[in-house]
């Protein structure tokens, strides 16, 4: 064998070894096929800090009907309107401006005094959610209309504000800084007004998902079995297993305090995490509770990388919202009681004059 032939063989062998390496495969997937890198335990590597911030919502707006994918013009309008709201909020204004001077509807679901939540304090995302490059009108894909199925007759979803302001225990978990408002930690994990960041860490027998909003941590026991002791953890009892490149998580034993759309006692949520690209995790979910809905419902979206690490969101550090809520209710009650006393005093002379002899 000549020197040139020997060099060619060596280079060819080296290239073959490189191409077969996991690092090369992860960085250079075949067209249309992505093979997720594996961690030290041979599991698909999902670790990292991710975000699900988006303008897309869980339930599809009715004007889209059964159409899941948005047109370019629809995307342009939604994202353009959002950019206009941010620009308007960032415009200079009189420092004496009060929340009562704001328009009744100011976007992002806020109105009236709630408009005091300036856009500088929120980060709900500025783009429509894409799944495999398709702009989506909703997370829900089944039913076909992208809406929650109707609840069964007799099912009542309790109003969380039914006893609003009575005492701290009657307030929502978010107002008490026990868990996030909405359903950030999940499951189903849904984006909120801000802090839509998650950090995934994996060990041989556990997956931990750190949720920035109120700093929850979901613990998923790989190969575990659901508990039978009657305990119902805040975010349910999650067990998981791997199916090829996908982490499958099944959660049951939800407490009533973290009910999902009114379901908790028989609720089962199945999630599937699949790394479909170097910077994308496809997240699929299926929700079942035969006591609440006649049929399951399901959906999907994609996580994208989040910048930097997650820092602690200390909800109660300097937070006077709960104190303000309760103080405001007490002030309202005192004012109502005072009005009753004043009313009785005003009625007294009239009552006495009715029976007075002329």
C-alpha positions as CSV (number, residue, x, y, z in Angstrom):
1,X,0.0,0.0,0.0
2,X,1.4,3.4,-1.0
3,X,1.8,6.3,1.5
4,X,-1.1,8.2,-0.2
5,X,-3.4,5.1,0.0
6,X,-2.5,4.7,3.7
7,X,-3.3,8.3,4.4
8,X,-6.6,8.0,2.6
9,X,-7.6,4.9,4.6
10,X,-6.7,6.6,7.9
11,X,-8.6,9.8,7.1
12,X,-11.6,7.7,5.9
13,X,-11.6,5.7,9.1
14,X,-11.4,8.9,11.2
15,X,-14.3,10.5,9.3
16,X,-16.4,7.4,9.7
17,X,-15.8,7.4,13.4
18,X,-16.7,11.1,13.6
19,X,-19.9,10.6,11.6
20,X,-20.9,7.8,13.9
21,X,-20.3,9.8,17.0
22,X,-23.3,11.1,19.0
23,X,-22.0,14.6,19.0
24,X,-21.8,14.7,15.2
25,X,-25.2,13.1,14.8
26,X,-26.8,15.6,17.1
27,X,-25.2,18.5,15.3
28,X,-25.7,17.2,11.8
29,X,-29.1,15.3,11.6
30,X,-30.1,13.7,8.4
31,X,-32.6,15.8,6.4
32,X,-36.0,15.5,8.0
33,X,-34.8,13.3,10.8
34,X,-33.3,14.5,14.1
35,X,-31.7,12.1,16.6
36,X,-31.7,13.5,20.1
37,X,-28.4,13.3,22.0
38,X,-28.2,10.9,24.9
39,X,-27.2,11.7,28.4
40,X,-24.8,9.6,30.6
41,X,-27.6,7.2,31.4
42,X,-28.5,6.5,27.8
43,X,-31.7,8.6,28.0
44,X,-32.7,11.3,25.5
45,X,-31.1,14.5,26.8
46,X,-33.8,17.1,27.6
47,X,-31.7,19.1,30.0
48,X,-31.5,22.8,29.8
49,X,-33.5,26.0,30.4
50,X,-36.6,26.3,28.2
51,X,-39.6,28.6,27.7
52,X,-43.1,28.3,26.4
53,X,-43.9,32.0,26.2
54,X,-46.2,32.7,23.3
55,X,-49.2,34.7,22.0
56,X,-51.0,31.4,21.3
57,X,-53.5,30.3,23.8
58,X,-54.9,27.0,25.1
59,X,-58.3,27.3,23.5
60,X,-58.7,28.4,19.9
61,X,-60.6,31.6,19.2
62,X,-63.9,30.7,17.7
63,X,-63.3,32.6,14.5
64,X,-60.7,30.0,13.4
65,X,-63.2,27.1,13.6
66,X,-61.5,23.8,13.0
67,X,-58.5,25.4,11.3
68,X,-55.4,24.8,13.5
69,X,-52.8,26.5,11.3
70,X,-52.9,30.3,10.9
71,X,-52.4,32.1,7.6
72,X,-49.4,34.5,7.2
73,X,-51.7,37.5,7.3
74,X,-53.3,36.3,10.5
75,X,-49.9,35.8,12.1
76,X,-48.8,39.3,11.0
77,X,-51.9,40.8,12.5
78,X,-51.7,39.1,15.9
79,X,-48.0,39.7,16.3
80,X,-48.3,43.3,14.8
81,X,-51.2,44.2,17.2
82,X,-49.0,43.0,20.1
83,X,-46.1,45.1,19.0
84,X,-48.4,48.1,18.8
85,X,-49.6,47.6,22.3
86,X,-46.0,47.5,23.6
87,X,-45.1,50.6,21.7
88,X,-48.1,52.5,23.0
89,X,-47.3,51.5,26.6
90,X,-43.7,52.5,26.2
91,X,-44.6,56.0,24.9
92,X,-43.9,58.9,27.3
93,X,-46.8,59.9,29.5
94,X,-47.6,62.4,32.2
95,X,-46.2,61.2,35.5
96,X,-49.4,62.2,37.2
97,X,-51.2,59.7,35.0
98,X,-53.5,57.3,37.1
99,X,-54.8,53.9,36.4
100,X,-58.3,55.4,36.2
101,X,-57.1,57.5,33.2
102,X,-56.3,54.3,31.2
103,X,-58.7,52.9,28.7
104,X,-61.1,50.3,30.0
105,X,-59.4,47.5,27.9
106,X,-55.7,47.8,27.7
107,X,-54.7,44.3,26.3
108,X,-53.4,41.1,27.7
109,X,-56.6,40.5,29.5
110,X,-56.3,43.6,31.7
111,X,-58.9,46.3,32.2
112,X,-59.6,49.2,34.5
113,X,-57.3,49.4,37.5
114,X,-55.6,46.3,36.3
115,X,-54.1,48.3,33.5
116,X,-51.6,49.5,36.1
117,X,-49.6,46.4,35.3
118,X,-47.3,48.1,32.7
119,X,-45.9,46.0,29.9
120,X,-42.4,46.5,31.2
121,X,-43.3,44.1,34.1
122,X,-44.6,41.3,31.9
123,X,-43.2,38.9,29.4
124,X,-45.9,36.7,27.9
125,X,-44.1,36.3,24.6
126,X,-44.3,38.2,21.4
127,X,-44.8,35.5,18.8
128,X,-47.4,33.0,17.7
129,X,-46.4,29.4,18.7
130,X,-44.9,27.3,15.9
131,X,-45.0,23.5,15.9
132,X,-42.8,22.0,13.2
133,X,-42.8,25.5,11.7
134,X,-46.6,25.8,11.5
135,X,-48.1,28.9,13.3
136,X,-50.8,27.5,15.6
137,X,-54.1,29.1,16.5
138,X,-54.4,27.1,19.8
139,X,-52.6,24.5,21.9
140,X,-55.6,22.2,21.8
141,X,-55.6,19.9,18.7
142,X,-58.4,17.5,19.8
143,X,-61.3,18.2,19.7
144,X,-60.9,19.5,16.2
145,X,-62.3,23.0,17.1
146,X,-59.5,23.5,19.5
147,X,-62.0,24.1,22.4
148,X,-62.4,22.2,25.7
149,X,-65.2,19.6,25.4
150,X,-68.4,20.4,27.4
151,X,-68.5,19.3,31.0
152,X,-71.0,16.7,32.0
153,X,-74.4,17.8,33.4
154,X,-74.2,18.6,37.1
155,X,-70.4,19.4,37.1
156,X,-69.8,22.7,38.8
157,X,-66.5,24.5,38.5
158,X,-66.2,26.5,41.8
159,X,-65.5,30.1,41.5
160,X,-62.1,30.7,43.2
161,X,-63.3,34.2,44.3
162,X,-66.5,33.0,45.9
163,X,-65.2,34.0,49.4
164,X,-62.8,36.6,48.1
165,X,-61.3,38.8,50.9
166,X,-62.8,36.9,53.8
167,X,-59.4,35.6,55.2
168,X,-56.0,34.5,53.9
169,X,-57.1,30.9,53.6
170,X,-59.9,31.8,51.1
171,X,-57.6,33.5,48.7
172,X,-56.2,31.8,45.6
173,X,-52.9,29.8,45.9
174,X,-51.3,32.5,43.7
175,X,-52.3,35.3,46.0
176,X,-50.9,33.4,48.9
177,X,-47.7,32.7,47.0
178,X,-48.2,28.9,47.3
179,X,-48.4,28.1,43.7
180,X,-48.6,30.0,40.4
181,X,-51.6,31.8,39.1
182,X,-53.0,30.0,36.1
183,X,-51.4,26.6,35.5
184,X,-47.7,27.3,35.0
185,X,-46.4,24.2,36.8
186,X,-49.2,22.1,35.5
187,X,-49.6,19.5,34.4
188,X,-50.7,20.7,31.8
189,X,-47.8,23.3,31.8
190,X,-49.3,26.5,30.4
191,X,-47.7,29.9,29.8
192,X,-48.6,33.0,31.9
193,X,-48.1,36.7,31.9
194,X,-44.5,36.4,32.8
195,X,-41.8,34.0,34.2
196,X,-42.6,31.3,31.5
197,X,-39.3,29.5,32.1
198,X,-38.5,25.9,33.0
199,X,-35.2,24.1,33.8
200,X,-35.1,20.4,33.2
201,X,-32.5,18.2,35.1
202,X,-32.2,14.4,34.7
203,X,-30.7,11.7,36.8
204,X,-31.0,7.9,36.3
205,X,-34.3,7.6,38.1
206,X,-35.7,11.1,38.4
207,X,-36.5,14.1,36.2
208,X,-36.9,17.5,38.0
209,X,-38.6,20.4,36.3
210,X,-37.9,23.7,38.0
211,X,-40.8,26.1,37.3
212,X,-39.8,29.8,37.6
213,X,-43.3,31.1,38.5
214,X,-43.5,30.8,42.3
215,X,-40.5,28.5,42.1
216,X,-42.2,25.1,42.0
217,X,-40.3,21.9,41.3
218,X,-42.0,19.0,39.6
219,X,-40.4,15.6,40.6
220,X,-41.0,12.8,38.1
221,X,-40.1,9.3,39.3
222,X,-38.7,7.3,36.4
223,X,-40.1,3.7,36.5
224,X,-42.1,4.5,39.6
225,X,-45.6,3.5,40.6
226,X,-48.4,5.9,41.6
227,X,-48.8,6.3,45.4
228,X,-51.7,4.5,47.1
229,X,-51.6,6.2,50.5
230,X,-54.2,8.8,49.6
231,X,-51.6,11.6,49.4
232,X,-52.2,14.2,46.8
233,X,-49.2,16.4,46.1
234,X,-49.7,20.0,44.9
235,X,-48.9,19.2,41.2
236,X,-50.2,15.6,41.4
237,X,-48.2,12.4,41.6
238,X,-46.0,12.0,38.5
239,X,-44.3,8.9,37.2
240,X,-42.4,8.6,34.0
241,X,-40.7,6.3,31.5
242,X,-38.8,6.5,28.2
243,X,-40.2,5.4,24.9
244,X,-37.3,5.7,22.5
245,X,-36.5,9.4,22.2
246,X,-39.6,10.5,24.2
247,X,-40.1,11.0,28.0
248,X,-43.6,10.0,28.9
249,X,-45.1,11.3,32.1
250,X,-48.3,10.2,33.7
251,X,-49.8,12.3,36.6
252,X,-52.7,11.4,38.9
253,X,-53.7,12.0,42.5
254,X,-54.3,15.7,42.1
255,X,-55.5,17.8,45.1
256,X,-58.7,19.8,44.8
257,X,-56.6,23.0,45.3
258,X,-54.9,22.6,42.0
259,X,-57.9,21.3,40.0
260,X,-57.6,21.7,36.2
261,X,-60.7,23.2,34.7
262,X,-62.6,21.7,37.6
263,X,-61.1,18.2,37.3
264,X,-59.0,16.7,40.0
265,X,-60.3,13.5,41.8
266,X,-60.2,11.3,38.7
267,X,-57.9,13.5,36.6
268,X,-55.1,11.9,34.6
269,X,-52.7,13.9,32.5
270,X,-50.2,12.2,30.1
271,X,-47.4,14.3,28.8
272,X,-44.8,13.5,26.1
273,X,-41.5,15.4,25.8
274,X,-39.5,14.8,22.6
275,X,-36.5,16.7,21.5
276,X,-37.2,17.3,17.8
277,X,-34.3,19.7,17.1
278,X,-31.3,21.1,18.9
279,X,-33.4,24.0,20.1
280,X,-36.9,22.6,20.3
281,X,-38.8,20.2,22.6
282,X,-42.2,19.0,21.3
283,X,-44.6,18.9,24.3
284,X,-47.7,16.9,23.9
285,X,-50.5,16.4,26.4
286,X,-53.6,14.4,26.9
287,X,-56.2,15.1,29.6
288,X,-58.8,12.6,30.9
289,X,-61.4,12.7,33.6
290,X,-64.6,10.7,32.9
291,X,-66.4,12.4,35.8
292,X,-66.0,15.9,34.2
293,X,-65.8,15.4,30.4
294,X,-67.4,12.8,28.1
295,X,-64.2,12.5,26.2
296,X,-60.4,13.3,26.6
297,X,-58.8,16.4,25.1
298,X,-55.3,16.9,24.0
299,X,-52.9,19.3,22.4
300,X,-49.3,20.3,21.8
301,X,-46.7,23.1,21.5
302,X,-43.0,23.5,21.4
303,X,-40.5,24.7,24.1
304,X,-37.6,26.8,22.9
305,X,-34.4,27.7,24.7
306,X,-34.6,30.4,27.4
307,X,-31.7,32.7,27.9
308,X,-29.6,32.2,31.1
309,X,-30.4,30.3,34.2
310,X,-33.5,30.5,36.4
311,X,-33.3,32.6,39.5
312,X,-35.6,32.3,42.5
313,X,-38.9,34.1,42.2
314,X,-39.5,35.1,45.8
315,X,-43.2,35.9,45.7
316,X,-43.6,37.3,49.2
317,X,-40.4,39.4,49.4
318,X,-41.8,42.9,49.8
319,X,-45.1,41.8,48.3
320,X,-48.0,43.7,50.0
321,X,-50.8,42.5,47.6
322,X,-52.4,40.0,50.0
323,X,-52.3,42.6,52.9
324,X,-53.8,45.1,50.5
325,X,-56.6,42.8,49.4
326,X,-57.6,42.0,53.0
327,X,-57.2,45.5,54.2
328,X,-59.4,46.8,51.3
329,X,-62.1,44.3,52.1
330,X,-62.1,45.3,55.8
331,X,-62.3,48.9,54.8
332,X,-65.2,48.2,52.5
333,X,-67.0,46.3,55.3
334,X,-66.5,49.1,57.7
335,X,-67.8,51.6,55.2
336,X,-70.9,49.5,54.6
337,X,-71.5,49.2,58.4
338,X,-71.1,52.9,58.8
339,X,-73.6,53.5,56.0
340,X,-76.1,51.3,57.8
341,X,-75.7,53.2,61.0
342,X,-76.1,56.5,59.2
343,X,-79.2,55.2,57.5
344,X,-80.8,54.1,60.7
345,X,-80.1,57.5,62.3
346,X,-81.6,59.3,59.4
347,X,-84.7,57.2,59.5
348,X,-85.2,57.7,63.3
349,X,-86.9,61.1,63.3
350,X,-89.3,60.0,60.5
351,X,-90.3,56.9,62.4
352,X,-91.0,58.9,65.6
353,X,-93.2,61.5,63.8
354,X,-95.5,58.9,62.4
355,X,-97.3,58.2,65.7
356,X,-97.0,61.8,67.1
357,X,-100.3,63.4,68.1
358,X,-101.2,66.5,66.3
